[in-house]
Amino acid sequence: MVKQHEIARGMVVRSSDGEKLGKVTRLDVDTFEIEKGFFFPKEYAVRYDEVIGIRDGDIILTHARDQLAGGPDQGRGSEGTIAAGDEIRVPLVEEEITAGKTVQEVGRVEVRKEIVTEEKQVTVPVAREVVHVERVPASGERPIASGTTVEEGSISIPVREEQVEISKRPVVKEELRISKEVVHEQAQARATVLREEPEVRTEGQVRREDAQDETPATMPEQMPPERATGTGGRRG
């Protein structure tokens, strides 16, 4: 037997054949209540000993759906009585699409730098010395110093010139400017949604009038005409 502390409000209740009956709305000492809805016209009380167990967070009852629907005021197959001036409201549920957005990385931009070797030539003005040796007749006679003799000898004259020395230093010539911008555009997404449509059947000698002016403004289109079974008639 399932204990009270094992059941909490909001848990889904299912019949023994897996039919979803509703959610727990209230907990009492001996029983708990299932919300009213399309299956139950009003809150339905279940004893704790009517629970087989809890499977995947759902409460499983010992009764099948047909057994529950056969009891008084317990299901959509029951014959409930409506007093004059009263009404039973059956909600029609429709799924709506809610769009959300997430930011995901869809790619990357990679910027690399490579070293390229090339030859460059520069022109630099340089200076160099040029030696001119010219043999000309002596102008006039000049006395020779005493003790001067005729002998062999040589004179060394240095000759200089400028040499080009190359030095290198890195200089920023260009730059890459990388930026990102957010572009807004329209994206479409599709989803399959469910919508409940009522189907009203009559049996026997039943006279029914359908109010045409009470169609909710949120209905996307006019409801299809109801179909009648049996020998009874209806007035639409």
DRENDO-1510 file (C-alpha; in Angstrom, 1 decimal, always signed):
<recs>
REC; n; res; u; v; w
REC; 1; MET; +0.0; +0.0; +0.0 .
REC; 2; VAL; +1.3; +3.4; -1.0 .
REC; 3; LYS; +1.7; +5.8; +1.9 .
REC; 4; GLN; +0.6; +9.4; +2.0 .
REC; 5; HIS; +4.1; +10.8; +2.0 .
REC; 6; GLU; +4.9; +9.1; -1.3 .
REC; 7; ILE; +2.2; +11.1; -3.1 .
REC; 8; ALA; +2.5; +14.9; -3.8 .
REC; 9; ARG; +0.3; +17.5; -5.4 .
REC; 10; GLY; +0.8; +17.8; -9.1 .
REC; 11; MET; +1.7; +14.1; -9.7 .
REC; 12; VAL; +0.0; +12.6; -12.7 .
REC; 13; VAL; -2.5; +9.8; -12.0 .
REC; 14; ARG; -3.0; +7.0; -14.5 .
REC; 15; SER; -5.4; +4.0; -14.7 .
REC; 16; SER; -4.1; +0.5; -14.7 .
REC; 17; ASP; -4.3; +0.4; -18.5 .
REC; 18; GLY; -2.1; +3.6; -18.8 .
REC; 19; GLU; -4.8; +6.2; -19.4 .
REC; 20; LYS; -3.9; +9.6; -18.0 .
REC; 21; LEU; -6.7; +10.7; -15.6 .
REC; 22; GLY; -5.4; +14.0; -14.3 .
REC; 23; LYS; -3.2; +15.4; -11.6 .
REC; 24; VAL; -3.4; +15.3; -7.8 .
REC; 25; THR; -4.9; +18.5; -6.4 .
REC; 26; ARG; -5.4; +17.6; -2.7 .
REC; 27; LEU; -4.2; +15.2; -0.1 .
REC; 28; ASP; -6.3; +14.0; +2.8 .
REC; 29; VAL; -5.6; +11.4; +5.5 .
REC; 30; ASP; -7.2; +8.4; +3.7 .
REC; 31; THR; -7.7; +9.7; +0.2 .
REC; 32; PHE; -6.4; +12.1; -2.4 .
REC; 33; GLU; -8.2; +14.0; -5.1 .
REC; 34; ILE; -7.8; +14.0; -8.8 .
REC; 35; GLU; -8.5; +17.2; -10.7 .
REC; 36; LYS; -11.7; +17.5; -12.7 .
REC; 37; GLY; -11.4; +17.7; -16.4 .
REC; 38; PHE; -12.5; +15.9; -19.5 .
REC; 39; PHE; -12.5; +12.5; -17.8 .
REC; 40; PHE; -13.9; +13.5; -14.5 .
REC; 41; PRO; -16.7; +16.2; -14.3 .
REC; 42; LYS; -15.7; +17.0; -10.8 .
REC; 43; GLU; -12.8; +16.2; -8.4 .
REC; 44; TYR; -12.5; +12.5; -7.8 .
REC; 45; ALA; -11.4; +11.0; -4.5 .
REC; 46; VAL; -9.1; +8.0; -4.5 .
REC; 47; ARG; -8.2; +5.8; -1.5 .
REC; 48; TYR; -4.5; +5.1; -1.0 .
REC; 49; ASP; -5.2; +1.3; -1.1 .
REC; 50; GLU; -6.5; +1.8; -4.7 .
REC; 51; VAL; -2.9; +2.6; -5.9 .
REC; 52; ILE; -0.8; -0.2; -7.3 .
REC; 53; GLY; +2.4; +1.8; -7.1 .
REC; 54; ILE; +4.3; +4.7; -8.6 .
REC; 55; ARG; +6.0; +4.3; -11.9 .
REC; 56; ASP; +8.3; +6.9; -13.5 .
REC; 57; GLY; +6.8; +9.5; -11.1 .
REC; 58; ASP; +3.2; +8.7; -12.1 .
REC; 59; ILE; +0.6; +7.2; -9.8 .
REC; 60; ILE; -0.9; +3.9; -11.1 .
REC; 61; LEU; -4.4; +2.9; -9.9 .
REC; 62; THR; -5.8; -0.6; -9.6 .
REC; 63; HIS; -8.8; +0.2; -11.8 .
REC; 64; ALA; -8.8; +0.4; -15.6 .
REC; 65; ARG; -10.3; +3.4; -17.3 .
REC; 66; ASP; -13.6; +1.6; -18.2 .
REC; 67; GLN; -14.1; +0.6; -14.5 .
REC; 68; LEU; -13.6; +4.2; -13.4 .
REC; 69; ALA; -15.9; +5.5; -16.1 .
REC; 70; GLY; -18.6; +3.1; -15.1 .
REC; 71; GLY; -19.1; +4.6; -11.6 .
REC; 72; PRO; -21.5; +7.4; -10.8 .
REC; 73; ASP; -20.3; +10.9; -11.8 .
REC; 74; GLN; -16.8; +9.5; -12.5 .
REC; 75; GLY; -16.1; +9.8; -16.2 .
REC; 76; ARG; -17.2; +11.0; -19.6 .
REC; 77; GLY; -19.2; +7.9; -20.1 .
REC; 78; SER; -21.4; +8.5; -17.1 .
REC; 79; GLU; -24.9; +9.9; -17.3 .
REC; 80; GLY; -24.8; +13.0; -15.2 .
REC; 81; THR; -28.0; +15.0; -14.6 .
REC; 82; ILE; -28.1; +18.7; -15.2 .
REC; 83; ALA; -30.6; +20.8; -13.4 .
REC; 84; ALA; -32.4; +23.6; -15.1 .
REC; 85; GLY; -30.2; +26.7; -15.2 .
REC; 86; ASP; -27.0; +24.7; -14.6 .
REC; 87; GLU; -24.4; +23.9; -17.1 .
REC; 88; ILE; -21.3; +21.7; -17.5 .
REC; 89; ARG; -18.3; +23.4; -19.1 .
REC; 90; VAL; -15.9; +21.2; -21.0 .
REC; 91; PRO; -12.6; +22.9; -21.6 .
REC; 92; LEU; -11.0; +22.6; -25.1 .
REC; 93; VAL; -7.3; +22.7; -25.0 .
REC; 94; GLU; -5.0; +23.8; -27.8 .
REC; 95; GLU; -1.2; +23.9; -27.8 .
REC; 96; GLU; +0.4; +27.2; -28.6 .
REC; 97; ILE; +3.9; +27.8; -30.0 .
REC; 98; THR; +6.3; +29.8; -27.8 .
REC; 99; ALA; +9.5; +30.8; -29.6 .
REC; 100; GLY; +12.7; +31.1; -27.7 .
REC; 101; LYS; +16.2; +32.0; -28.9 .
REC; 102; THR; +19.6; +30.5; -28.0 .
REC; 103; VAL; +23.0; +31.7; -29.1 .
REC; 104; GLN; +25.1; +29.0; -30.7 .
REC; 105; GLU; +28.5; +29.0; -32.4 .
REC; 106; VAL; +28.1; +28.3; -36.1 .
REC; 107; GLY; +31.6; +28.9; -37.3 .
REC; 108; ARG; +34.9; +30.6; -36.7 .
REC; 109; VAL; +37.1; +33.1; -38.6 .
REC; 110; GLU; +40.8; +32.4; -38.4 .
REC; 111; VAL; +43.4; +35.0; -39.2 .
REC; 112; ARG; +47.0; +33.9; -39.7 .
REC; 113; LYS; +50.2; +35.8; -40.4 .
REC; 114; GLU; +52.9; +34.3; -42.6 .
REC; 115; ILE; +56.5; +35.5; -43.2 .
REC; 116; VAL; +57.3; +36.1; -46.9 .
REC; 117; THR; +61.0; +36.6; -47.9 .
REC; 118; GLU; +61.7; +38.9; -50.8 .
REC; 119; GLU; +64.7; +40.9; -52.1 .
REC; 120; LYS; +64.8; +44.6; -52.0 .
REC; 121; GLN; +67.3; +47.0; -53.6 .
REC; 122; VAL; +68.2; +50.5; -52.4 .
REC; 123; THR; +70.4; +53.1; -54.0 .
REC; 124; VAL; +72.8; +54.9; -51.6 .
REC; 125; PRO; +75.2; +57.7; -52.7 .
REC; 126; VAL; +78.8; +56.8; -51.7 .
REC; 127; ALA; +82.1; +58.5; -52.1 .
REC; 128; ARG; +85.5; +57.0; -52.9 .
REC; 129; GLU; +89.0; +58.3; -53.5 .
REC; 130; VAL; +90.6; +58.1; -56.9 .
REC; 131; VAL; +94.4; +58.5; -57.2 .
REC; 132; HIS; +95.8; +60.4; -60.2 .
REC; 133; VAL; +99.5; +60.0; -61.0 .
REC; 134; GLU; +100.7; +62.5; -63.6 .
REC; 135; ARG; +104.3; +62.9; -64.9 .
REC; 136; VAL; +105.1; +66.4; -66.0 .
REC; 137; PRO; +108.4; +68.3; -66.6 .
REC; 138; ALA; +109.7; +70.2; -63.6 .
REC; 139; SER; +109.3; +73.9; -63.8 .
REC; 140; GLY; +112.7; +75.5; -63.5 .
REC; 141; GLU; +115.7; +74.1; -61.7 .
REC; 142; ARG; +115.4; +73.5; -58.0 .
REC; 143; PRO; +118.4; +72.9; -55.9 .
REC; 144; ILE; +118.9; +69.4; -54.5 .
REC; 145; ALA; +119.6; +69.1; -50.8 .
REC; 146; SER; +123.1; +68.1; -50.0 .
REC; 147; GLY; +123.6; +64.5; -49.4 .
REC; 148; THR; +120.8; +63.4; -51.6 .
REC; 149; THR; +121.7; +60.4; -53.6 .
REC; 150; VAL; +120.0; +58.5; -56.3 .
REC; 151; GLU; +118.4; +55.5; -54.8 .
REC; 152; GLU; +115.3; +53.3; -55.0 .
REC; 153; GLY; +112.3; +54.0; -52.8 .
REC; 154; SER; +108.5; +53.9; -52.6 .
REC; 155; ILE; +105.6; +56.0; -51.3 .
REC; 156; SER; +102.4; +54.5; -49.9 .
REC; 157; ILE; +99.3; +56.5; -50.3 .
REC; 158; PRO; +96.0; +55.1; -48.8 .
REC; 159; VAL; +93.0; +55.1; -51.0 .
REC; 160; ARG; +89.6; +55.2; -49.3 .
REC; 161; GLU; +86.0; +54.7; -50.3 .
REC; 162; GLU; +82.6; +54.5; -48.6 .
REC; 163; GLN; +81.0; +51.0; -48.2 .
REC; 164; VAL; +77.2; +50.5; -47.8 .
REC; 165; GLU; +76.2; +48.8; -44.6 .
REC; 166; ILE; +72.7; +47.3; -44.5 .
REC; 167; SER; +70.7; +47.3; -41.2 .
REC; 168; LYS; +67.1; +46.2; -40.7 .
REC; 169; ARG; +64.3; +47.1; -38.3 .
REC; 170; PRO; +60.6; +46.1; -38.2 .
REC; 171; VAL; +58.2; +48.8; -39.1 .
REC; 172; VAL; +54.4; +48.6; -39.0 .
REC; 173; LYS; +53.2; +49.3; -42.6 .
REC; 174; GLU; +49.6; +48.1; -42.4 .
REC; 175; GLU; +47.1; +46.6; -40.0 .
REC; 176; LEU; +44.0; +44.3; -40.1 .
REC; 177; ARG; +40.9; +45.6; -38.5 .
REC; 178; ILE; +38.6; +42.8; -37.4 .
REC; 179; SER; +35.1; +43.5; -36.1 .
REC; 180; LYS; +31.8; +41.8; -35.7 .
REC; 181; GLU; +28.3; +43.2; -36.1 .
REC; 182; VAL; +24.9; +41.8; -35.2 .
REC; 183; VAL; +22.6; +41.4; -38.2 .
REC; 184; HIS; +18.9; +41.1; -37.5 .
REC; 185; GLU; +16.8; +38.9; -39.8 .
REC; 186; GLN; +13.6; +36.9; -39.8 .
REC; 187; ALA; +13.9; +33.1; -39.1 .
REC; 188; GLN; +11.0; +30.7; -39.4 .
REC; 189; ALA; +10.4; +27.6; -37.2 .
REC; 190; ARG; +7.8; +24.9; -37.5 .
REC; 191; ALA; +6.2; +22.8; -34.8 .
REC; 192; THR; +3.3; +20.4; -34.7 .
REC; 193; VAL; +0.6; +21.4; -32.2 .
REC; 194; LEU; -2.4; +19.6; -30.9 .
REC; 195; ARG; -5.9; +21.0; -30.5 .
REC; 196; GLU; -9.0; +19.5; -29.0 .
REC; 197; GLU; -12.2; +19.5; -31.1 .
REC; 198; PRO; -15.5; +18.5; -29.6 .
REC; 199; GLU; -17.8; +15.9; -31.1 .
REC; 200; VAL; -21.3; +15.9; -29.7 .
REC; 201; ARG; -23.5; +12.9; -30.3 .
REC; 202; THR; -27.2; +12.4; -29.4 .
REC; 203; GLU; -29.2; +9.2; -28.9 .
REC; 204; GLY; -32.9; +8.8; -28.7 .
REC; 205; GLN; -35.5; +11.6; -28.8 .
REC; 206; VAL; -33.2; +14.5; -27.9 .
REC; 207; ARG; -33.9; +18.1; -28.9 .
REC; 208; ARG; -30.8; +20.3; -28.8 .
REC; 209; GLU; -30.2; +23.9; -29.7 .
REC; 210; ASP; -26.6; +25.0; -30.4 .
REC; 211; ALA; -25.8; +28.6; -29.5 .
REC; 212; GLN; -24.1; +30.1; -32.6 .
REC; 213; ASP; -23.3; +33.5; -31.0 .
REC; 214; GLU; -21.2; +32.1; -28.1 .
REC; 215; THR; -18.3; +30.8; -30.2 .
REC; 216; PRO; -15.1; +32.0; -28.4 .
REC; 217; ALA; -13.2; +34.7; -30.2 .
REC; 218; THR; -10.0; +32.6; -30.0 .
REC; 219; MET; -11.4; +29.7; -32.1 .
REC; 220; PRO; -9.4; +29.7; -35.4 .
REC; 221; GLU; -12.3; +28.5; -37.5 .
REC; 222; GLN; -16.0; +27.5; -37.2 .
REC; 223; MET; -16.6; +24.2; -35.5 .
REC; 224; PRO; -17.7; +21.3; -37.8 .
REC; 225; PRO; -21.4; +20.3; -37.6 .
REC; 226; GLU; -22.1; +17.7; -35.0 .
REC; 227; ARG; -23.1; +14.3; -36.2 .
REC; 228; ALA; -26.1; +12.5; -34.7 .
REC; 229; THR; -26.5; +8.7; -34.2 .
REC; 230; GLY; -29.5; +6.7; -33.5 .
REC; 231; THR; -33.1; +7.5; -34.4 .
REC; 232; GLY; -33.3; +10.8; -32.6 .
REC; 233; GLY; -33.2; +14.1; -34.4 .
REC; 234; ARG; -31.5; +17.4; -33.6 .
REC; 235; ARG; -32.0; +21.0; -34.6 .
REC; 236; GLY; -28.7; +22.9; -35.4 .
</recs>
